[in-house]
């Protein structure tokens, strides 16, 4: 049996002051004596008072809520992304709610409608693989809710976005392998519907071509389902025994590739070099620790949250494209070849 909600009136009755005095005391208003504030707080705690934020939102016209919509809650990148966003949110007196779209456009649309119903102040959105346009974001625009795209985006001039320079990072990975003498490599790329996959693959492929070491299409693997990676990578290694390096565009692909190489008895880096774009945790779980281009989810989250809160605070209609810097972290998985 549920009990009735404790209200400001209950606290006021117990303390012997007015309801407005209780409200100002809980808000730490300077006009209220410190002893009264302490007494009100003590009684509120004793009665297990929970503020009615819904009523406060209706009065103030804002909710202090930010929403993050991601395709999935995976083991890598997303947890640090959430940590980065949440830290900035808390420091700016916002709370964060996280939704998962199941990498489906239908669910993504529903969640954005939920954000409107919840009266969130702003939305951070990593697009699903099925999302090909941003028409459904008008739901947010019509409600006056700003949105910032992050990580998984599509080209747009209408919305702010926070990403890395995916094509440049793909090229940087290829150039590093080439500098170390690896002219035959397999590239592992995620769902080809994702813009980041296309850009990273394009940069990787062009760098090899520019160096006079073009890669056949069957060396640039498009991995739609992680469970398919062992078969795809195994077949590519069998078909191209001259391959000396494997590049993975994400932590998920890196971990699966490392597992397959170990299962085949391939030595890293003696037999095959291993390189990845990574949030920076998975490379240290593996042996040898994997050389990677650091793509910090926490930094992306922080920059995206700051961008969104700036749009909220200034009611800005302008958009910006923020490119987060990456850096090469050399560890033990890429050996030099003559």
N, C-alpha and C positions, 0 to 999 in steps of 0.2 A: 504493500500500500504506500503510495507516494505522499509525501507531506507537502504542505503549501509552501510556495517560494517565499523566502524571507525578503522583505522590502525595506526601503529607507524608512518607511513609517514605523516598522517594528523596532529598528535601531533607535529612531528618535524617541519613541515611547520609553524604551529602556534607559536611555541616557538622560531624558528629561529636557530635550531641546527640540527645535523645529526641524522639519524635514529639509528645508533649504540649508540649515546649518550643518546637518549631517552630510548633505551632498557636497558642500564646500569643504568640509573637513576631510572627506575622503579624497577630494581633489587637491588637498594640501594648499588651500587658498590662504594667502597671507593675512587676510582679515580675521581668521579664526585663531583663537588662542591655542598655543601648543598643548596645554593640558586637555583642552576639549578635543583636539585632534587625536591625542593619544587615547582618550577614553572612548571616542567613537570607533577608532580602529580596533581597540580591544573587544568591544561589544560585537563589532562586525565579524571578527574572527571567532568569537565565542558562539555566535549564532550561525556560523558557516554561511555568511552572506556571499552571494555570487552576483556581481554587477549585471544589470540587464543591458547588455550591449546593444541589443536590437533597438530598445527605446533611445539609447544614446545616439545610435546611428541615424535614426529618424530625425532627431533634433539637429544633429550636427551636419547631416547631409553627406557624410563620408563614413566608411566602415573601418579604415585602417587595416584592410585585408588586401593582400596580394595573392594572386593565383599563379601557379606554375603548371603548365600542361606539357607532359612529355609522352613520347610514344610508348615507352616501357620503363620499368624500374629494374635496370640491370645491375650487375655486380660492379661494373666499372664506369667511371665518368659521372653518371647521374648522381650517385651519393655525394661526391665532392661538389658537384654543381649545386645540389640542394643546400649543402653546408655553406657555400659561398653566398648564395642568395639569402638564406636565413639569417646569416650574421649581419648583413647590411640591413635587412628588414628590421631586425630587432633593435639595432642601433638607431633606427629612424622611427621607432614606435609603431612598426607594422607587424602583423602576424602573417605567416605564410601557410597557404593550403596547397596541397599537391594533388594533381589528377593524372591519371594514366589513360591515354587514348587507345591503348591496345594496338597502336600503329594503324588505326583505321579512321578514315575521313568521317564516317557517319558518327562514330563516338566523339571525335574531335569537335564536330559541330554541336553535338548535344552538350558537351562540357562547356563550350563557350556560352551557350544559352544558360547553363547553370551559373556561370560566372555573373551573368547579368542579373539573374534572379537573386543571387547572393549579394548583389551590390558591391562587388569587389572594386577597389580603387584602381587596379591595374592588372594586366595579364602578361605573363612571360610565356612564350609559346615556342616549343620545338615541334616542327611539323611532322605529321605522319608520312610514311612512304607513299601513301595514296593521294596526298594533297598536291594538286597540280595548279591551283589558283587560290587567291585569297578573298574570293567573294564573300565567304561566310564570316569574315572578320568585320563586315559591315554591321553585324549584330552588336559588336562592341562599340563601333564608332557611333552608331545611332544612340547608344546609351551614354555616350561621353566617356567611355572607358579606354584609356590608352593601352596599346599593346606593343611589346618589343619581341621580335623574333630572335631566337638564339640557336646556335649550333646548326640545327637542321632547318634550312631556310630555302626559299626560292627567290629569284631576283625580283625586287620591288623598289619603287620610288615612293610608295605610299606609307611604308612603315619602317621604323627604326630596326636595325638588326645588329647583333653582336656575334661575330664569328672569328675564325682565323682565316688567313689567306690560304685556302685549301689547295689551290693549284700551285702556288709557290711552295708550299710545304711538300706536296707530292714531288715536285721537281728537286727540292733540296734533298729528299731521301734518295732519289736516283743519283744525284750528283755525288753524294757521299759514298754510295756503293761504287760508282765509277772511279772515284779518286783512289779507292782501295783495291782497284783492279778487277772488280766484279762486273763484267760486261754481259753476262747472261744471268738473268734474274726472273723470278716469278713474283708477280704482284697480286696481292689478295685484296679485293675491294668488296664493299658491302652492296646491298640492294641497289641496282642501277637506276632505280627511280629517284634515289636521293641525290640532290645536287652535290653534296659533299663528296659522294662516291665518284661522280662524273668528273668533278674538278681535280680530285686527288689523282685519279687514274690518268687524266689528260696531262697533268704536270709531270707525272712519273714517265709516261710514254714519250712525251716530247723531249725530255732531258736525255733519254737514251738515244733517241733519233738524232738529236743535235750533236751527240758525241760520236756518231757514226756506228752506233751499236743498236739498231732498231730491234724491237721485240715483237715476235709473232703474237697475233691476237690470242692464241691459246695459252700464252704465258701471262696474260692479264685476266685473271679469273674473277668472275662476277659471282659472289656467294650470296644467294638470296636467303638460304636457310643454313644456319650454322652446322646442322647435322650432315649437310651435304659436303662440307669442306674437306673432310678426310678423303673422300672418294675423288673429288676434283683435284686436290693437291697431289694425292698419290699418283693419279693418272698423269698429271703434268710432269712430275719428277721422273716417272718411268719413260715418258715420251721424250724427255729432254735431259739425258744424263750429263750434259755439259753445264747445266745450271749450277751456279756456285752461291746463290743468295736467294733468300725469300724475304719479301717486304710485306708487312701487314698494316693496313690503314687504320686499325683499331685494336684495342686491347682484347676484345672478344676473339677476333681473328688471330691475334698473336698467340693467345693461350692454346687455342685449338691447333694451330700450326706447330707450336712447340711440342705438344703432345704427340702429334703424328710423326714428327721427326725423331723423337725419342723412341717411339714404337718401331720405327724402321731401322733403328740403330745408327742413325746419322749423328755425327759428332758436330756440335756447335762450338767454335767456328771452324774447326779443322776441315770438315767435309762441306758444310754449308753455313753461310753467314745468315744472321737473323736480325732484322731491323724493323722498327714499328713506329707509328704515331701513337702516343700513349699519354694517359693522364698522369703517369709517373709512379704508379704503385705496382701494377702487375709485373713490370720488368724486374723488380727486385724479388718477386716470388719465385722466379725461374732461375735455373742454373745452366750456363753462366748467366749472370744478370744481363739483360738485353739492352743494347744501345737503342736509343729512341729519340724522337723529336717530341719534346714535352709540350703537351696540349692540356693545360690545367683546367679541369672543370670548375675548380673553386674560383679561379681568376675570371673565367667566362661568366660564372654566376654573379660574382661581385660587380663586374662591369655592367652586366645586364640589369641588375637590381638598381645600381646607381643611375643608369640611363632612364629606367622606368620611373623611379621616384622623382627625378628631375622633370620629366614630362608631367607627372601628377602635380607637383608643387607649382609649376609655372603655367599649367594649363596650355602647354605648347602644342602647336599643330605641326611644327617643323619635324623633319626626320633626320636621322644620322645613321651612318654605317660605321660601326666600330670594329676595327681589326685588332684582335688580341695577339700580342707577340708570342712566338714560340722560341724554343732553344734546343739545340742539339745536346744530348747527354750521352757521352761516350762511355760505354761499359765494356763487357767482355765478349760480345756475341758477333763482332765483325772483325775478321782477320784480314790482313792485306794479302793480295794475290799478285804474283808477278805478271 
